[in-house]
Amino acid sequence: MTLFGYHVRYMKQFFHTVKASFGASSLYKQATVESGWKGIKFLVKFSLFLGLILGVVGIILSLIFVPQLTRKLSTFANNSYPDDLVLTFANKTLTTNRAEPVVVPLPPQFREADTKELNLVVVAPTEPADPSVLEKYQAFAVLTSKGLVAGSARDQIRIQPYTSNAVVTKALFMSRAATILRMIRIAAVVGSIPLAIFFVLMIAGMHLLWLVIVALIIFLQLKIRKLSFSYKQAYKMGIYAIVPLMLIEIIATPLDMAGKLLSALVLVGITWIASRHWVFEHTPTEIVVQPPEIEPGA
């Protein structure tokens, strides 16, 4: 068999197992007698595949929406920084060429009903580096004479002293802003797949931990139906049920339906569907459902 033929057969077997995880009795019977690590290995492979798909989708969305976002941010930065403003950082002190404070208002679309802050940033070099300036200017951040005061009434307030010397004009500010926005565009594309894979693997791991509790419910519903399975076997069945659960969550999350209750209902429901026609009272000792592992060159 050629390497290409091996990969084709492997992918067919992979998708067959994904399809069977939606309640195929044969797969869940096999899960009760095979090693639990086999189910976990398949879950990891599925998570990598799902993360790859979501990452590709993320790249496409990044190419469409991130440039629009960065253009809006660039326009906001250009409009927020006065043309004649010069910030001078020297000897751990800030001075400007303006007598009055420079205020950058918080855009209305980002204001919440309970938000007291009306301004995003205020440049006030005559003010001391004291937390009270945030309340005075109703801002999230204030550049004072001796440091940056940042935070809000609901968060911890931080005071960061100035550590370097610089003269910041609008041209320099916009140049640095353009560099940062360009890096954001690159990071959004390059980081989509790694972040998606990491996120999906993390979710799969959380479901394996949650399954420790849900497997008790699976075990009980099997016992109620007089099917002699152990808790360990119930857990191994639940591992495969995580696959359809993760696919369902992709749809449920935007609808704000995801949660622990949904997870439990799906895991128990899938295993019940898989075992609804089981009538034996003892665990089978040998069930062969899937073809053996395919080795390259076989």
PAZAPA-4460 file (N, C-alpha, C; in steps of 0.05 Angstrom, whole numbers, plus 32768, in hexadecimal, padded with zeros to 4 digits):
% residues 298
    n_x    n_y    n_z   ca_x   ca_y   ca_z    c_x    c_y    c_z   seq   type   mol
   8011   7FE8   8000   8000   8000   8000   8012   8019   8000     1      M     A
   800B   802C   7FEF   801A   8045   7FEE   8014   8056   8007     2      T     A
   8025   806A   800C   8021   807C   8022   8007   808B   801F     3      L     A
   8001   8093   8007   7FE8   80A2   8002   7FD0   8090   8008     4      F     A
   7FD1   8077   7FFF   7FBB   8064   8005   7FB8   805F   8022     5      G     A
   7FCE   805F   8031   7FCD   805B   804E   7FBE   8072   805B     6      Y     A
   7FC5   808B   8053   7FB9   80A2   805F   7F9B   80A4   8058     7      H     A
   7F94   809B   803F   7F78   809B   8038   7F68   8088   804A     8      V     A
   7F73   8070   804D   7F66   805C   805E   7F64   8065   807B     9      R     A
   7F7A   8072   8084   7F7A   807C   80A0   7F65   8091   80A4    10      Y     A
   7F62   80A4   8091   7F4D   80B8   8094   7F31   80AD   8092    11      M     A
   7F2E   8099   8081   7F13   808C   8080   7F0D   807F   809B    12      K     A
   7F20   8072   80A7   7F1C   8065   80C1   7F17   807A   80D6    13      Q     A
   7F25   8091   80D4   7F22   80A7   80E8   7F05   80B2   80E6    14      F     A
   7EFC   80B8   80CE   7EE1   80C4   80CB   7ECB   80AF   80D2    15      F     A
   7ED1   8096   80CD   7EBE   8081   80D4   7EBB   8080   80F2    16      H     A
   7ED1   8083   8101   7ECF   8083   811E   7EC1   809C   8129    17      T     A
   7EC6   80B3   811C   7EB8   80CC   8124   7E9A   80C8   8120    18      V     A
   7E92   80BD   8109   7E76   80B8   8104   7E6A   80A5   8118    19      K     A
   7E79   8090   811E   7E6F   807B   8131   7E6D   8087   814D    20      A     A
   7E7C   809B   8154   7E7B   80A7   816F   7E60   80B4   8175    21      S     A
   7E4F   80B8   8161   7E35   80C4   8165   7E20   80B0   816E    22      F     A
   7E29   8098   8177   7E17   8085   8183   7E17   806A   8177    23      G     A
   7E2C   8063   8167   7E2D   8048   815C   7E33   8034   8172    24      A     A
   7E21   8020   8174   7E23   800C   8189   7E3D   7FFD   8188    25      S     A
   7E46   7FF7   8170   7E5F   7FE7   816D   7E77   7FF5   8178    26      S     A
   7E7A   800F   8174   7E91   801E   817E   7E91   801F   819C    27      L     A
   7E7A   8023   81A8   7E79   8026   81C5   7E7C   800A   81D3    28      Y     A
   7E73   7FF5   81C6   7E79   7FDA   81D0   7E97   7FD5   81D0    29      K     A
   7EA4   7FDD   81BA   7EC1   7FDA   81B7   7ECF   7FEA   81CD    30      Q     A
   7EC5   8001   81D3   7ED2   8013   81E6   7ED3   8006   8202    31      A     A
   7EBF   7FF5   8208   7EBE   7FE9   8223   7ED3   7FD4   8227    32      T     A
   7EDF   7FC9   8211   7EF3   7FB3   8214   7F0E   7FBC   820C    33      V     A
   7F11   7FD2   81FE   7F2C   7FDB   81F6   7F38   7FED   820C    34      E     A
   7F51   7FF3   8208   7F5F   8004   821B   7F54   8021   821A    35      S     A
   7F52   802D   8231   7F48   8049   8232   7F5B   805C   8223    36      G     A
   7F74   8055   8222   7F88   8066   8215   7F82   8068   81F7    37      W     A
   7F76   8053   81EB   7F70   8053   81CF   7F5B   8069   81C9    38      K     A
   7F47   806A   81DB   7F32   807F   81D8   7F3E   809B   81DC    39      G     A
   7F50   809E   81EF   7F5C   80B8   81F4   7F6E   80C0   81DC    40      I     A
   7F7D   80AD   81D1   7F8D   80B3   81B9   7F7B   80BC   81A2    41      K     A
   7F65   80AF   819F   7F53   80B8   8189   7F48   80D3   818F    42      F     A
   7F41   80D9   81A8   7F37   80F3   81AF   7F4C   8109   81AA    43      L     A
   7F65   8103   81AF   7F7A   8116   81AA   7F7D   811B   818C    44      V     A
   7F7C   8105   817C   7F7D   8108   815F   7F66   8119   8154    45      K     A
   7F4E   8113   815F   7F37   8122   8157   7F3A   8140   815E    46      F     A
   7F45   8145   8176   7F48   8160   817F   7F5C   816F   816D    47      S     A
   7F71   8162   8165   7F85   816E   8153   7F78   8174   8138    48      L     A
   7F67   8162   812E   7F5A   8166   8115   7F46   817D   8117    49      F     A
   7F36   817D   812C   7F22   8192   8130   7F30   81AD   8134    50      L     A
   7F46   81AD   8143   7F55   81C6   8147   7F60   81D1   812C    51      G     A
   7F69   81BE   811B   7F73   81C6   8101   7F5D   81D3   80F0    52      L     A
   7F46   81C7   80F0   7F2F   81D2   80E1   7F27   81ED   80EB    53      I     A
   7F25   81F0   8106   7F1E   8209   8112   7F33   821E   810D    54      L     A
   7F4D   8215   810D   7F63   8228   8107   7F61   8233   80EB    55      G     A
   7F5B   8222   80D8   7F58   822B   80BC   7F41   823F   80B9    56      V     A
   7F2B   8238   80C7   7F15   824B   80C7   7F1E   8266   80D4    57      V     A
   7F2D   8264   80E9   7F37   827C   80F6   7F49   828D   80E4    58      G     A
   7F59   827F   80D4   7F6A   828E   80C0   7F59   829D   80AC    59      I     A
   7F45   828F   80A2   7F33   829C   808E   7F25   82B4   809A    60      I     A
   7F1B   82B1   80B3   7F0D   82C7   80C0   7F21   82DE   80C6    61      L     A
   7F3A   82D7   80CD   7F4E   82EB   80D3   7F54   82FB   80BA    62      S     A
   7F56   82EE   80A3   7F5C   82FC   808A   7F46   830F   8082    63      L     A
   7F2D   8308   808B   7F16   8319   8084   7F12   8330   8097    64      I     A
   7F13   8329   80B2   7F0A   833D   80C6   7F21   834C   80D3    65      F     A
   7F38   833F   80D7   7F4E   834D   80E5   7F57   8366   80D6    66      V     A
   7F5B   8365   80BC   7F62   837E   80AE   7F4E   8395   80B2    67      P     A
   7F34   838E   80B3   7F20   83A3   80B8   7F23   83AE   80D5    68      Q     A
   7F28   839C   80E8   7F2C   83A4   8104   7F44   83B6   8107    69      L     A
   7F5B   83AE   80FA   7F73   83BE   80FD   7F70   83D9   80F0    70      T     A
   7F61   83DB   80DA   7F5D   83F5   80CE   7F4D   8407   80E0    71      R     A
   7F39   83FC   80EE   7F29   840C   8100   7F3A   8415   8118    72      K     A
   7F4B   8403   8122   7F5D   840A   8138   7F71   841F   812F    73      L     A
   7F7B   841D   8117   7F8E   8432   810D   7F80   844D   810B    74      S     A
   7F67   844D   8101   7F58   8466   80FF   7F53   8471   811B    75      T     A
   7F4C   8460   812E   7F47   8469   8149   7F60   8475   8156    76      F     A
   7F77   8468   8151   7F90   8472   815C   7F97   848D   8150    77      A     A
   7F93   848F   8136   7F99   84A8   8128   7F87   84BF   8132    78      N     A
   7F6E   84B9   8136   7F5C   84CE   8140   7F60   84D5   815D    79      N     A
   7F6A   84C2   816D   7F6D   84C6   8189   7F86   84D6   8191    80      S     A
   7F9B   84D4   8180   7FB4   84E1   8187   7FB5   84FD   817A    81      Y     A
   7FB4   8512   8189   7FB5   852D   817D   7FCE   8531   816C    82      P     A
   7FCB   8541   8156   7FE1   8544   8144   7FFA   8551   8150    83      D     A
   7FF5   8564   8163   800B   8573   816E   8015   8569   8189    84      D     A
   800A   8553   8192   8012   8549   81AD   802D   853C   81AC    85      L     A
   803E   8543   81BF   8059   8537   81C2   805C   852E   81DF    86      V     A
   8060   8514   81E3   8065   8508   81FD   8083   8505   8201    87      L     A
   808D   8510   8217   80AA   850E   821D   80AE   84FE   8237    88      T     A
   80BB   84E7   8235   80C1   84D7   824C   80DF   84DA   8251    89      F     A
   80E5   84E6   8268   8101   84EA   826F   8104   84EA   828E    90      A     A
   8119   84DC   8297   811E   84DA   82B4   8105   84D0   82C3    91      N     A
   80F8   84BC   82B8   80E1   84AF   82C4   80CA   84C2   82C9    92      K     A
   80C8   84D7   82B8   80B3   84EB   82BA   80A7   84F1   829E    93      T     A
   808D   84F5   829E   8080   84FC   8285   8079   851A   8284    94      L     A
   807F   8526   826E   8077   8542   8269   806B   8543   824C    95      T     A
   805A   8557   8248   804F   855B   822D   8051   8578   8226    96      T     A
   804A   857E   820D   804A   8599   8203   802E   85A6   8206    97      N     A
   801D   8599   8216   8002   85A3   821B   7FFD   85A8   8238    98      R     A
   7FEE   85BD   823E   7FE9   85C3   825A   7FD1   85B3   8265    99      A     A
   7FBE   85AD   8253   7FA6   859F   825C   7FA9   8581   8257   100      E     A
   7F9A   8571   8265   7F9B   8554   8261   7F90   854C   8245   101      P     A
   7F9B   8537   823B   7F91   852C   8221   7F80   8513   8227   102      V     A
   7F67   8514   821E   7F54   84FF   8224   7F4D   84EF   820B   103      V     A
   7F4E   84D4   820E   7F46   84C2   81F8   7F2C   84B4   8202   104      V     A
   7F15   84BC   81F8   7EFB   84B0   8202   7EF9   8493   81FB   105      P     A
   7EEB   8484   820C   7EE5   8468   8206   7ECE   8467   81F1   106      L     A
   7ED2   8459   81DA   7EBD   8458   81C6   7EA3   844E   81D2   107      P     A
   7E8D   845A   81CA   7E73   8453   81D5   7E6C   8436   81D3   108      P     A
   7E75   8428   81BD   7E6D   840C   81BA   7E7B   83FA   81CE   109      Q     A
   7E8F   8404   81DC   7E9D   83F4   81F1   7E94   83FB   820D   110      F     A
   7E82   840D   8210   7E78   8415   822A   7E62   8402   8233   111      R     A
   7E63   83F8   824B   7E4E   83E8   8257   7E3E   83F9   826A   112      E     A
   7E26   83EF   8270   7E14   83FF   8281   7E1F   8405   829C   113      A     A
   7E2E   83F2   82A7   7E39   83F6   82C2   7E56   8400   82C2   114      D     A
   7E60   8409   82AB   7E7B   8412   82A9   7E7D   8430   82B1   115      T     A
   7E8D   8436   82C5   7E90   8452   82CE   7EA4   8461   82BC   116      K     A
   7EB7   8451   82B0   7ECC   845E   82A0   7EC1   8468   8286   117      E     A
   7EC5   8482   8280   7EBC   848E   8267   7ED3   8492   8254   118      L     A
   7EEC   8491   825E   7F03   8496   824E   7F16   847E   824E   119      N     A
   7F23   847A   8237   7F35   8464   8234   7F51   846B   8240   120      L     A
   7F5C   8481   8237   7F76   848A   8240   7F75   84A8   8245   121      V     A
   7F83   84B2   8259   7F86   84CF   825E   7FA4   84D4   8263   122      V     A
   7FAE   84E8   8254   7FC9   84F1   8259   7FC8   850A   826B   123      V     A
   7FD1   8507   8283   7FD0   851D   8297   7FEA   851F   82A6   124      A     A
   7FFE   852B   829A   8019   852C   82A6   801B   853D   82BF   125      P     A
   8006   854C   82C5   8007   855C   82DE   7FFD   854D   82F6   126      T     A
   7FF2   8535   82F1   7FE6   8526   8307   7FFB   8513   8313   127      E     A
   7FF9   850E   832E   800A   84FA   833A   8002   84DE   8333   128      P     A
   8015   84CB   8336   800F   84AF   8330   8000   84A2   8348   129      A     A
   7FE6   84A8   8348   7FD5   84A0   835F   7FBC   8493   8353   130      D     A
   7FB2   847D   8360   7F9A   8470   8355   7F82   8481   8353   131      P     A
   7F81   8497   8362   7F69   84A8   8361   7F65   84B6   8346   132      S     A
   7F7A   84B7   8336   7F78   84C5   831C   7F65   84B6   8309   133      V     A
   7F62   849B   830D   7F50   848C   82FC   7F34   8494   8301   134      L     A
   7F2C   8498   831A   7F11   84A1   8320   7F0D   84BE   8318   135      E     A
   7F21   84CE   831B   7F1F   84EA   8314   7F19   84EE   82F6   136      K     A
   7F27   84DF   82E6   7F24   84E2   82C9   7F12   84CD   82BD   137      Y     A
   7F07   84BB   82CD   7EF5   84A5   82C4   7F02   8496   82AD   138      Q     A
   7F1A   848E   82B1   7F2A   8481   829B   7F35   8466   82A4   139      A     A
   7F3B   8456   8290   7F48   843C   8295   7F66   843F   829A   140      F     A
   7F72   8454   828E   7F8F   8458   8291   7F94   8476   8290   141      A     A
   7FA7   847F   82A1   7FAF   849B   82A2   7FCD   849C   82A2   142      V     A
   7FD9   84AB   828F   7FF6   84B0   828E   7FFB   84C8   82A0   143      L     A
   8006   84C4   82B7   800B   84D9   82CA   8029   84E2   82C8   144      T     A
   8031   84F3   82DA   804C   84FE   82D8   8061   84E9   82DD   145      S     A
   805B   84D5   82EF   8070   84C2   82F7   806A   84A5   82F0   146      K     A
   8053   84A0   82E3   804E   8485   82DB   8032   8481   82CF   147      G     A
   802D   8469   82C4   8014   8462   82B9   8002   8456   82CE   148      L     A
   7FEB   8461   82D3   7FD8   8456   82E6   7FC2   8449   82D5   149      V     A
   7FBE   842F   82D9   7FAB   8420   82C9   7F9A   840D   82DA   150      A     A
   7F81   8408   82D1   7F6F   83F6   82DF   7F53   8402   82DF   151      G     A
   7F43   83F8   82F0   7F27   8403   82F3   7F1E   83FE   830F   152      S     A
   7F06   8408   8315   7EFC   8405   8330   7EF7   83E8   8337   153      A     A
   7EF3   83D7   8323   7EED   83BB   8328   7F06   83A9   8328   154      R     A
   7F1D   83B4   831E   7F35   83A5   831B   7F4B   83B1   832C   155      D     A
   7F61   83A2   832E   7F78   83AC   833D   7F85   83C3   832E   156      Q     A
   7F8B   83D8   833B   7F97   83EF   832F   7FB6   83EC   8330   157      I     A
   7FC2   83F0   8319   7FDF   83ED   8317   7FEC   8408   8310   158      R     A
   8003   840D   831C   8013   8425   8315   802E   841C   830A   159      I     A
   8033   8423   82F1   804B   841B   82E4   805D   8433   82DF   160      Q     A
   8074   8435   82ED   8086   844C   82E9   8092   844B   82CD   161      P     A
   809A   8463   82C3   80A7   8464   82AA   80C4   845C   82AD   162      Y     A
   80CE   844C   829A   80E9   8441   829D   80FC   8449   8286   163      T     A
   80F2   8455   8271   8103   845C   825B   80FD   8479   8252   164      S     A
   8111   8483   8243   810E   849F   8238   8105   849D   821B   165      N     A
   80F3   84AE   8214   80E9   84AF   81F8   80D9   84C9   81F3   166      A     A
   80D9   84D0   81DA   80C8   84E7   81D1   80B5   84DC   81BC   167      V     A
   809B   84DD   81C3   8086   84D1   81B2   8076   84E6   81A4   168      V     A
   8078   84E6   818A   8067   84F8   8179   8051   84E7   816C   169      T     A
   803F   84F4   815E   802A   84E5   8151   8035   84D3   813C   170      K     A
   8049   84DC   812D   8055   84CC   8118   8061   84B2   8123   171      A     A
   8070   84B5   813A   807B   849D   8146   8066   848B   8152   172      L     A
   8051   8497   815E   803C   8487   8169   802D   8477   8154   173      F     A
   8027   8483   813D   8019   8476   8128   802B   8460   811B   174      M     A
   8045   8466   811A   8058   8452   810F   8058   8439   8121   175      S     A
   805A   843D   813B   8059   8426   814D   803E   8418   814C   176      R     A
   8029   8427   814A   800E   841B   8149   800C   840A   8130   177      A     A
   8016   8414   8119   8015   8404   8101   8024   83EA   8103   178      A     A
   803B   83EB   8111   804B   83D3   8115   803C   83BE   8126   179      T     A
   8030   83C8   813B   8020   83B6   814D   8008   83AA   813E   180      I     A
   7FFA   83BA   812F   7FE3   83B0   8120   7FEB   839C   810B   181      L     A
   8002   83A1   80FF   800C   838D   80EB   8013   8373   80F8   182      R     A
   801F   8374   8110   8025   835C   811F   800B   834D   8127   183      M     A
   7FF6   835C   812E   7FDD   8350   8135   7FD2   8341   811D   184      I     A
   7FD3   834C   8105   7FC9   833E   80ED   7FD9   8325   80E8   185      R     A
   7FF3   8326   80EB   8004   830E   80E7   7FFE   82F9   80FC   186      I     A
   7FFC   8302   8116   7FF7   82EF   812B   7FDC   82E1   8129   187      A     A
   7FC8   82F1   811F   7FAD   82E5   811D   7FAD   82CF   8108   188      A     A
   7FBD   82D1   80F3   7FBE   82BC   80DF   7FD0   82A5   80E8   189      V     A
   7FE8   82AC   80F1   7FFC   8297   80F8   7FF3   8287   8111   190      V     A
   7FE6   8295   8124   7FDF   8289   813D   7FC4   827B   813D   191      G     A
   7FB5   827D   8127   7F9A   8271   8128   7F9A   8253   812C   192      S     A
   7FAA   8245   811D   7FAA   8227   811F   7FB6   821E   813A   193      I     A
   7FCE   8228   8143   7FD8   821F   815D   7FC5   8225   8174   194      P     A
   7FB9   823D   8174   7FA6   8244   8189   7F8D   8233   8189   195      L     A
   7F83   822D   8170   7F6B   821D   816E   7F71   8200   8178   196      A     A
   7F88   81F5   8170   7F8F   81DA   8179   7F92   81D9   8198   197      I     A
   7FA0   81ED   81A3   7FA4   81EE   81C0   7F89   81F1   81CE   198      F     A
   7F77   8201   81C3   7F5D   8205   81D0   7F4D   81EB   81CF   199      F     A
   7F4D   81DD   81B8   7F3D   81C5   81B6   7F48   81AF   81C8   200      V     A
   7F63   81AD   81C9   7F6F   8199   81DB   7F68   819F   81F8   201      L     A
   7F68   81B8   81FF   7F62   81C0   821A   7F45   81B9   8221   202      M     A
   7F32   81BE   820E   7F16   81B7   8212   7F13   8198   8215   203      I     A
   7F22   8189   8204   7F20   816C   8206   7F2A   8162   8221   204      A     A
   7F3F   816E   822B   7F49   8167   8245   7F35   816D   825B   205      G     A
   7F28   8184   8259   7F14   818B   826D   7EFD   8178   826D   206      M     A
   7EF5   816F   8254   7EDF   815C   8252   7EE7   8141   825F   207      H     A
   7F00   8139   825B   7F09   8120   8268   7F07   8121   8286   208      L     A
   7F0D   8139   8291   7F0B   813C   82AE   7EED   813C   82B7   209      L     A
   7EDC   814A   82A7   7EC0   814B   82AD   7EB3   812F   82AA   210      W     A
   7EBF   811F   8299   7EB4   8104   8294   7EB7   80F3   82AD   211      L     A
   7ECA   80F9   82BE   7ECD   80EA   82D7   7EB3   80EA   82E7   212      V     A
   7EA5   8100   82E6   7E8B   8102   82F4   7E74   80F7   82E2   213      I     A
   7E74   80FE   82C9   7E5E   80F6   82B7   7E5F   80D8   82B3   214      V     A
   7E76   80CB   82B4   7E78   80AE   82B1   7E68   80A0   82C7   215      A     A
   7E65   80AC   82DE   7E54   80A0   82F3   7E37   809E   82EA   216      L     A
   7E2E   80B3   82DC   7E12   80B3   82D2   7E0F   809E   82BC   217      I     A
   7E23   809C   82AA   7E23   8088   8295   7E23   806C   82A2   218      I     A
   7E34   8068   82B6   7E35   804F   82C4   7E1A   8048   82D1   219      F     A
   7E0D   805B   82DD   7DF3   8056   82EA   7DDD   804F   82D6   220      L     A
   7DDD   805E   82C0   7DC8   8058   82AC   7DCC   803C   82A0   221      Q     A
   7DE5   8033   829E   7DEA   8018   8294   7DE1   8003   82A9   222      L     A
   7DE7   8009   82C3   7DDF   7FF7   82D8   7DC0   7FF5   82DA   223      K     A
   7DB3   800C   82D7   7D95   800C   82D9   7D8A   7FFA   82C4   224      I     A
   7D97   7FF8   82AD   7D8D   7FE7   8297   7D99   7FCB   8299   225      R     A
   7DA5   7FC5   82B0   7DB0   7FAA   82B6   7DC6   7FA2   82A3   226      K     A
   7DD6   7FB5   829B   7DEE   7FB0   828A   7E06   7FB1   829C   227      L     A
   7E14   7F9B   829E   7E2A   7F98   82B1   7E44   7FA5   82A7   228      S     A
   7E47   7FBE   82AB   7E5F   7FCC   82A3   7E6B   7FDA   82BC   229      F     A
   7E85   7FDD   82BB   7E92   7FEA   82D1   7E93   8008   82CC   230      S     A
   7E9A   8017   82E0   7E9E   8034   82DD   7EB3   803A   82C9   231      Y     A
   7EC9   802B   82C9   7EDF   802F   82B6   7ED5   802C   8299   232      K     A
   7EC4   8018   8294   7EB9   8014   8279   7EA7   802B   8271   233      Q     A
   7E97   8034   8284   7E86   804B   827F   7E97   8064   8277   234      A     A
   7EAD   8067   8285   7EBF   807E   827F   7ECA   807B   8263   235      Y     A
   7ED2   8063   825B   7EDD   805E   8240   7EC8   8063   822B   236      K     A
   7EAF   805C   8230   7E9A   8063   821D   7E97   8081   821B   237      M     A
   7E99   808F   8231   7E96   80AC   8231   7EAB   80BB   8221   238      G     A
   7EC3   80AE   8220   7ED9   80BB   8211   7ED1   80C0   81F4   239      I     A
   7EC5   80AB   81E7   7EBC   80AE   81CB   7EA4   80C1   81C9   240      Y     A
   7E94   80C3   81DE   7E7D   80D6   81DD   7E86   80F3   81DE   241      A     A
   7E9F   80F8   81E6   7EAA   8113   81E7   7EAC   811E   81CA   242      I     A
   7EB1   810D   81B7   7EB4   8115   819B   7E9B   8124   8191   243      V     A
   7E83   8117   8191   7E6B   8126   8189   7E65   813E   819B   244      P     A
   7E6C   813B   81B5   7E67   8152   81C7   7E76   816B   81BD   245      L     A
   7E8F   8167   81B6   7E9F   817E   81AD   7E94   818A   8193   246      M     A
   7E8B   8179   8182   7E7F   8184   8169   7E65   8193   816F   247      L     A
   7E55   8188   8181   7E3C   8196   8189   7E42   81B0   8196   248      I     A
   7E57   81B1   81A6   7E5E   81CA   81B4   7E66   81E0   81A1   249      E     A
   7E71   81D9   818A   7E78   81EE   8176   7E5F   81FD   816E   250      I     A
   7E48   81EE   816B   7E2F   81FB   8164   7E22   8208   817C   251      I     A
   7E24   81FB   8193   7E16   8204   81AB   7E22   821D   81B7   252      A     A
   7E3D   8220   81B6   7E4A   8236   81C2   7E41   8251   81B7   253      T     A
   7E40   8256   819D   7E35   826F   8193   7E19   8275   819B   254      P     A
   7E0A   825F   81A1   7DEE   8262   81A9   7DEB   8265   81C7   255      L     A
   7E03   8266   81D5   7E04   8269   81F2   7DF5   8251   8200   256      D     A
   7DF9   8239   81F5   7DEC   8222   8200   7E01   820F   820D   257      M     A
   7E1B   8214   820A   7E2F   8202   8214   7E30   8203   8233   258      A     A
   7E38   81EE   823F   7E3A   81EE   825C   7E3C   81D1   8266   259      G     A
   7E40   81CF   8281   7E44   81B4   828D   7E2B   81A3   8289   260      K     A
   7E13   81AF   828C   7DFB   819F   8289   7DF9   8193   826D   261      L     A
   7DFF   81A4   8258   7DFE   819B   823D   7E12   8184   8239   262      L     A
   7E2A   8187   8245   7E3F   8173   8242   7E35   8158   824E   263      S     A
   7E2A   8159   8266   7E20   8141   8273   7E0A   8134   8262   264      A     A
   7DF7   8144   8258   7DE1   8139   8249   7DEA   812C   822F   265      L     A
   7DFD   8138   8222   7E07   812D   8209   7E16   8113   820E   266      V     A
   7E28   8113   8222   7E38   80FC   8227   7E26   80E4   822F   267      L     A
   7E13   80E9   8241   7E01   80D4   824A   7DEF   80CB   8233   268      V     A
   7DE5   80DF   8224   7DD3   80D9   820E   7DE0   80C8   81F8   269      G     A
   7DF9   80CF   81F0   7E07   80C0   81DB   7E0C   80A3   81E4   270      I     A
   7E15   80A0   81FD   7E1A   8084   8206   7E00   8074   8209   271      T     A
   7DEA   8082   8210   7DD1   8074   8211   7DC7   806B   81F6   272      W     A
   7DCB   807D   81E2   7DC3   8076   81C6   7DD3   805E   81BD   273      I     A
   7DEE   805E   81C3   7DFF   8049   81BA   7DF7   802E   81C7   274      A     A
   7DED   802F   81E0   7DE7   8016   81EE   7DCA   8010   81F0   275      S     A
   7DB9   801E   81E1   7D9C   801A   81E4   7D92   7FFE   81DD   276      R     A
   7DA1   7FF0   81CC   7D98   7FD5   81C4   7DA8   7FBF   81D2   277      H     A
   7DB9   7FC7   81E4   7DC9   7FB2   81F2   7DB7   7FA3   8206   278      W     A
   7DB9   7F89   8205   7DA8   7F79   8216   7DB7   7F66   8228   279      V     A
   7DD1   7F63   8223   7DE1   7F51   8233   7DE6   7F5D   824E   280      F     A
   7DEB   7F4B   8262   7DF0   7F54   827D   7E0D   7F53   8284   281      E     A
   7E1E   7F49   8273   7E3A   7F47   8279   7E4A   7F53   8262   282      H     A
   7E61   7F5E   8269   7E72   7F6C   8255   7E7D   7F57   8242   283      T     A
   7E7B   7F5C   8227   7E87   7F49   8214   7EA5   7F49   8218   284      P     A
   7EB1   7F33   8212   7ECE   7F30   8216   7EDE   7F37   81FD   285      T     A
   7ED2   7F36   81E6   7EE0   7F3C   81CE   7ECD   7F46   81B9   286      E     A
   7ED1   7F5F   81B0   7EC1   7F6A   819A   7ED3   7F78   8187   287      I     A
   7ED3   7F71   816E   7EE4   7F7D   815A   7ED3   7F8E   8148   288      V     A
   7ED7   7FA8   8149   7EC7   7FBA   8139   7ED7   7FC8   8124   289      V     A
   7EED   7FD4   812E   7EFE   7FE4   811C   7F13   7FD3   8110   290      Q     A
   7F1C   7FDA   80F7   7F33   7FCB   80EB   7F4C   7FD0   80FB   291      P     A
   7F5F   7FBE   80FA   7F78   7FC3   8109   7F87   7FDB   80FE   292      P     A
   7F99   7FE5   810E   7FA9   7FFC   8107   7FB8   7FF6   80ED   293      E     A
   7FB9   8009   80DB   7FC5   8006   80C1   7FE2   8010   80C2   294      I     A
   7FF5   7FFF   80BB   8011   8007   80BB   8019   8010   809F   295      E     A
   802A   8025   809D   8033   802E   8083   8042   8017   8075   296      P     A
   803C   8014   805B   8049   8000   804B   803D   7FE5   804C   297      G     A
   8027   7FE3   805D   801A   7FC8   8060   800C   7FC0   8046   298      A     A
***
